[in-house]
Amino acid sequence: MLARTGVLGDLDRVTRQLAHAEDGTVIPVDAWRDDDVLFVQFDLPGMDRSSVDLTVERGTLVLSAERPSPIPAGAKPVLTERPTGRFTRRLTLSDALDADAAQAVYDNGVLTLRLPLAAHAKPRKIAISGGGPKQVTA
């Protein structure tokens, strides 16, 4: 459901895109399809919901969030391993998804995005019309 071509290089690009933000910081993502819905979850520990921004523009999902430094101004850091600052993540969405009907929930540092399948992409039956059964004439 994430748009990609059949070229191996494009598959590798999408895999890297799912694993890393633009600045190289890892933002873990899980995505799965359940019936006619694609779910995408982003781990955003330590980020306040008010700092999270999620938009879709021309088939690209853009996630931005900020984690401030917990170290008070003027304090001397002893060890800093947790990344801080503004993070941006972009994912290309398939046109088979209905981005206008997307829903997002943020709970305990996990952002869950629900993207339903677009009506034009859902399988549907085609009615067959025609006359009655043919009669055999002798």
N, C-alpha and C positions, 0 to 999 in steps of 0.2 A: 504494500500500500504506500510505501515511500517510493517516489518515482526514481527509476533507474533504467538504464539500458542493459542489453545483454552482454555488453563488452566487459571483460574481466577487470579492466582498469577502472571502469565506472563503479563496479561492485566494490572494489578496494577503496575507492574514494568515499562511498557511502558508509562503509565499515569504519573508516577513520573519522568520518563526520559524526557518527553515532557515539564514538568513544571520547572525543575531545572537543572542547570549546575552541574558539578562534585563538585564544591566547595560549593554548596548550594545556590548560587546566582540565583535568578529567571531570566531566559531569556525567555520572552514570545514567543510562537510559535503558528502559525496557519497553518493548512494543509488542503487542499481540493483537490478533483479530479474534473476536468472538461473535459469531453469526455475521450481522451486517454492520459491525462497529469495530473501528480500530482504536485501541487504547495505547496511550504513550505515557510513561511515567518518568519524571525527572527527579533525581535526588538533589535537594537544595538545602542541606543541613545548615542551620544557623542563619538562614536568610528569612527576614520578616516578610510576611505576605504583602505588605504595602510596598516593598521594594521589587516585587516580581511584576513584570510586564510581559504579556503574551499577545502577539499580533500575527495576522496572516495577510500577506500582500503578494499578489500575483503568484500564488502557488507556493510561497515560501513561508514557513512557520518561523517566527523569530521570538526567542525567549531571552529576556534580559532580567537580571537580578543582581542584587548587591549584598555583599557580606562585609559589614564594617569590621575594623580591627577591634578586638576586645581590649587591647593594650591602651591604657589612658595616655593622653598627651603628656609628654615630659617623662614618662616612665622609661626605663632602660630594658629593652627586650633581652631575655636570656635565651629563649628558644622560640622560633616562629616557623612552624611547619604547615599550619593551616592557611590556605590561600584566602586573601581578602581583596576587596575591591569590586568592580563591576564586571559581570560575566555576561557574554552574549553567545547564544547558540542558534544556529540556523539549520532547518531541515526542509528539504524539498518534498512537498506533498503531491500525491497522485491526484489527477483530476477526477478520479473515481470516488474521492471523498467530498463530503458536503461541509466545507469549512464554515459556512454560514450557520450551521446547526451545531457547531462545536460547543462543548461544555468543559469547564475546567474547575477542579476542586484542589485546594491546597490544605494539607493536613499533616502535622508532625514533620515538616520539612520535605514532604513528597508532593509534587505537583502531578495530578492525574488529569490527562486530557482525553476526552471522549469525542471521537470523530466518526459520525455515522457515514455509511456508504451512500453516495449520491443516488438519487432515484434512477438516473439514466444508466448506472452501473449495476443495478440489481438484476438478477436473472428474472425473466418473466415469461409466462406462457403466451404463445401466439395462437389465437383462435383460427381454426381451419373451417372455411365455409365451402359449400358445394352442394350439388344436387343430392337427391336420395340415391338409394342403391340402384345400380344399373340392372335393367331387366334383360334377360336373355330371350331373344326372339328366335323362333324356329323357322 
